[in-house]
Amino acid sequence: MTSEHRFPQPQDAAQVPRYAGLPTFMRLPMADPDRLGEVDIGLIGVPWDAGTTNRAGARHGPREVRNQSSLMRKVHHVSRIAPYDLARVADLGDVALPPMDLMLGLDLIDAFYRRVHAAGVRPLSVGGDHLVTLPVFRGIARGAAVGMVHFDAHSDTNDSYFGGQRYTHGTPFRRAVEEGLLDPKRTVQIGVRGSVYDPADLDFAKAVGIRVIQMEEVAARSDDDLLAEARAIVGEAPTYISFDVDCLDPCYAPGTGTPEIGGMTTLQAQHLVRGLQGLNLIGADVVEVSPPFDVGGVTALVGATMAFELLCLLADAHARFGRLPVAGVGVAL
C-alpha cells in the first residue's frame, strides 16, 4: 500500500516484472486468516475436481489462473472501475481439500465459506469443477436463497450419474434448488447448448422456473435484450454470478473438461458480464479451467480476465450496497 491509496494494491508490474514475485490472484497481498474483518472481497482458489464426470484436471485451475492474473492491471478500460480503490481486496488462498473424498470435500468447502461469509466478505472463487458452487452456496446462502446469473454450456440440473451419484459437476444447481439455497425463479442460465443424454434433461430446470436461454437464442438476440431480461429475472435481491468457461466456444477456451462447439466469443461474454453492473452481488465464481487440456495458457488467461471482470462488479456492489452483514469476525480459516 502506498500513501496515495487507502486500500491494498496489486504489486506494480513497472517495479517488479510479472514473472517475478509470489503468484497471488491479481498480484494482491495474501490476507491474514485471523483478520478477515479487514477484507471486503476475498479471492479464493478451490482446487478440486472430484465431481468431474470425464476429463479431470480443473483441480489445477486456481494455480494457473493465479499465474495468468499477473497480466491484469488496476482499472477496467471500459467501465473505469478501479476495484482496489473501492474495496479492500486480498487473496485468501486455497481451500485445503482431499483429491479423492467427495463428501469430505463438500463439507470442507462449506465450512470455509461459512467463515468467509460470517466475516462479511464477498467471495470471488476460482475452481475447480462446477460442483464447487454447491458447497459455496451452502456456506453463503443457507437460510436465504440467492438468485443467479449462470453462464454455461450446460444447465447442471441433472439428477444423478453412474447409478445414483447425486454429486457431480452436472448436478449442483438441482441440489441447490432442492436444498433451498438457490431461488429458481430468480435464476437465468445463458449459453446452454450441445447434445443431451435424454430429451427430458432440461425438464427439471424449466419446471421449477429457471430461465434457460440456449445458445441459439443468445445468437438471435442482442446483448442489450438479453441483459434486460437477465436483470429483470434476478431483480434487486442478493445475486450470485457463476461463470463456467465452457460457455465459450472451445476455440477461445480449449482447456476445459466438457467443451461444446458453437459457443460465445470472449468479447460477447465480457459484454454480458459488464452489463450486470449494479446488481446486488454477494459473490461470484469462475470454474472449469482445466490446464492439462489448455493451449498456451489461453484458457487460464480467460479465467483470469473474467475473474477481473467479476471483481469489478463485486467492488461496485460493495461501493453501492456496503459490506455484507457480519455474523462474526476474527475466525481463522
Beta strands, then each sheet from edge to edge (+ up, - down):
strand 1: 41-46
strand 2: 89-94
strand 3: 122-127
strand 4: 146-151
strand 5: 182-192
strand 6: 211-214
strand 7: 239-244
strand 8: 281-287
sheet 1: 2+ 1+ 3+ 8+ 7+ 4+ 5+ 6+
end
